[in-house]
Amino acid sequence: MDYLQKNKDYTLKNIIQNIKCPTLVLEAEMDDAFSGGPEKVYNSLRCPKKHILFTVEEGAEDHCQVASPSL
């Protein structure tokens, strides 16, 4: 439980504007672990960026796209 609590201290909140390199943001359609997180990150980035949404149709809708390693 301590580990999970300490993870809350690690965010991009005050540093995301410092990211300058091209960034790929991946999102899984049914990922409930980070619901809304990828969209927030993508919208906050000011560098070249790309967003890919993995879908149920592709069989890659779960966290880290574990059901579709071919993608």
Backbone bond lengths (Angstrom), bond angles and torsions (degrees), N, CA, C in turn:
res aa  C-N    CA-C-N  psi(-1)  N-CA   C-N-CA  omega(-1)  CA-C   N-CA-C  phi
1 M - - - 1.453 - - 1.532 110.85 -
2 D 1.326 116.75 -36.21 1.468 119.93 177.75 1.533 110.72 -59.04
3 Y 1.330 115.03 -41.94 1.464 120.19 179.42 1.531 110.57 -58.33
4 L 1.310 116.82 -47.82 1.462 120.76 -179.66 1.524 111.67 -63.33
5 Q 1.302 117.18 -40.19 1.467 120.66 178.98 1.527 111.52 -65.22
6 K 1.319 117.26 -41.86 1.466 121.09 -179.32 1.526 112.31 -67.60
7 N 1.322 117.40 -27.45 1.463 120.13 178.46 1.518 112.26 -62.04
8 K 1.304 117.96 -25.76 1.463 121.25 179.44 1.530 112.13 -63.34
9 D 1.339 116.70 -21.44 1.464 121.04 179.87 1.528 112.57 -75.58
10 Y 1.326 117.17 -16.18 1.461 121.43 -175.83 1.524 109.77 -101.64
11 T 1.320 114.85 105.51 1.459 120.74 179.41 1.521 109.94 -138.60
12 L 1.300 115.82 171.26 1.466 121.81 174.31 1.524 111.43 -97.74
13 K 1.309 115.75 3.88 1.468 122.37 -171.22 1.530 114.49 -44.89
14 N 1.297 118.16 -52.38 1.469 120.47 -175.03 1.521 114.00 -104.35
15 I 1.339 116.59 9.09 1.467 118.40 -178.60 1.530 114.31 -129.07
16 I 1.311 117.72 -7.39 1.465 119.34 -175.31 1.526 111.84 -59.25
17 Q 1.299 117.63 -29.88 1.464 121.06 178.60 1.525 112.21 -66.77
18 N 1.333 117.74 -15.57 1.462 121.78 179.61 1.530 112.99 -84.36
19 I 1.313 117.47 -10.49 1.467 120.53 179.49 1.521 108.45 -74.23
20 K 1.325 116.27 120.98 1.465 121.67 -176.20 1.524 112.76 -114.53
21 C 1.319 117.71 -22.31 1.461 120.44 -176.22 1.528 110.68 -78.87
22 P 1.324 117.44 154.56 1.463 119.54 176.10 1.528 109.66 -55.38
23 T 1.317 116.11 136.85 1.464 121.27 -172.31 1.528 110.62 -129.13
24 L 1.320 115.34 134.28 1.457 122.69 176.72 1.516 108.62 -104.34
25 V 1.317 116.60 123.85 1.461 122.31 178.56 1.525 107.52 -110.26
26 L 1.328 115.90 119.78 1.461 121.49 179.57 1.520 109.49 -104.19
27 E 1.331 115.54 143.38 1.461 120.65 -179.77 1.520 109.09 -140.92
28 A 1.311 116.33 138.31 1.456 121.49 175.96 1.527 108.49 -104.44
29 E 1.301 115.79 130.86 1.461 122.32 -173.36 1.537 113.63 -54.50
30 M 1.304 118.44 -36.34 1.465 121.50 -175.86 1.536 112.94 -110.28
31 D 1.315 117.25 17.42 1.472 121.30 -178.85 1.518 110.00 -74.31
32 D 1.322 116.35 108.89 1.463 119.19 179.89 1.526 112.05 -91.78
33 A 1.326 117.66 -5.50 1.464 121.11 179.25 1.532 111.18 -71.45
34 F 1.317 117.07 -35.25 1.461 121.12 -177.20 1.526 111.30 -130.24
35 S 1.291 116.23 41.07 1.456 120.96 -177.39 1.530 111.42 -53.43
36 G 1.321 115.60 121.89 1.461 120.95 179.44 1.516 114.47 83.05
37 G 1.308 117.93 -14.81 1.462 121.78 -177.47 1.516 114.32 -63.17
38 P 1.336 118.27 -50.34 1.469 118.80 179.96 1.530 113.02 -58.29
39 E 1.311 116.84 -38.84 1.473 120.30 178.89 1.528 110.63 -64.18
40 K 1.323 117.32 -42.18 1.472 120.69 178.35 1.520 110.76 -62.26
41 V 1.325 115.98 -44.64 1.468 119.89 179.44 1.523 109.78 -62.14
42 Y 1.314 116.59 -50.59 1.470 120.72 -178.87 1.528 111.24 -56.76
43 N 1.306 117.33 -46.95 1.467 120.80 -178.30 1.521 112.99 -67.85
44 S 1.319 117.38 -24.60 1.468 120.94 -179.41 1.521 112.99 -85.64
45 L 1.315 116.96 -21.92 1.465 120.41 -178.90 1.524 110.77 -67.62
46 R 1.319 116.62 140.97 1.465 122.63 177.78 1.521 111.36 -116.30
47 C 1.319 116.68 8.13 1.455 123.28 179.49 1.531 108.83 -98.83
48 P 1.339 117.68 173.14 1.465 118.51 171.82 1.531 108.31 -57.84
49 K 1.317 116.86 136.18 1.461 119.11 -173.42 1.521 111.29 -150.10
50 K 1.322 114.51 158.59 1.462 121.54 176.24 1.518 108.00 -141.94
51 H 1.323 116.28 143.43 1.456 122.35 179.17 1.527 108.17 -120.03
52 I 1.331 116.64 131.91 1.460 121.16 174.97 1.524 107.81 -123.86
53 L 1.325 115.30 126.50 1.454 121.98 176.68 1.526 108.49 -103.58
54 F 1.328 116.83 121.23 1.458 122.44 176.01 1.519 107.87 -90.77
55 T 1.324 117.00 131.57 1.452 121.75 -168.95 1.532 114.16 -112.66
56 V 1.323 113.73 166.82 1.461 121.50 174.61 1.528 109.29 -60.64
57 E 1.308 115.91 -42.03 1.469 121.17 -179.65 1.525 111.86 -56.58
58 E 1.328 117.02 -35.24 1.465 121.19 179.15 1.529 112.24 -82.41
59 G 1.327 116.32 -11.62 1.461 120.42 -175.49 1.516 111.84 76.36
60 A 1.326 116.48 23.87 1.463 121.34 -175.24 1.522 111.43 -127.05
61 E 1.316 116.72 31.02 1.461 121.59 -172.77 1.518 114.83 -81.98
62 D 1.342 117.64 -9.08 1.462 120.77 -176.05 1.525 112.62 -88.18
63 H 1.320 115.27 163.67 1.463 122.71 177.87 1.528 110.55 -48.52
64 C 1.289 117.29 128.82 1.473 124.36 -178.89 1.527 113.27 62.51
65 Q 1.312 116.92 15.67 1.456 122.85 176.36 1.527 112.23 53.95
66 V 1.326 117.32 36.94 1.476 122.10 -173.99 1.519 113.74 -63.17
67 A 1.311 118.69 -23.72 1.461 120.09 -177.45 1.536 112.58 -82.35
68 S 1.316 116.86 -7.19 1.461 119.33 -177.71 1.523 111.20 -137.83
69 P 1.324 117.22 70.62 1.469 119.71 -178.85 1.527 113.65 -63.43
70 S 1.334 117.62 -19.58 1.464 119.23 179.71 1.530 112.29 -67.50
71 L 1.344 116.37 -25.95 1.459 118.58 177.50 1.507 110.12 -78.39
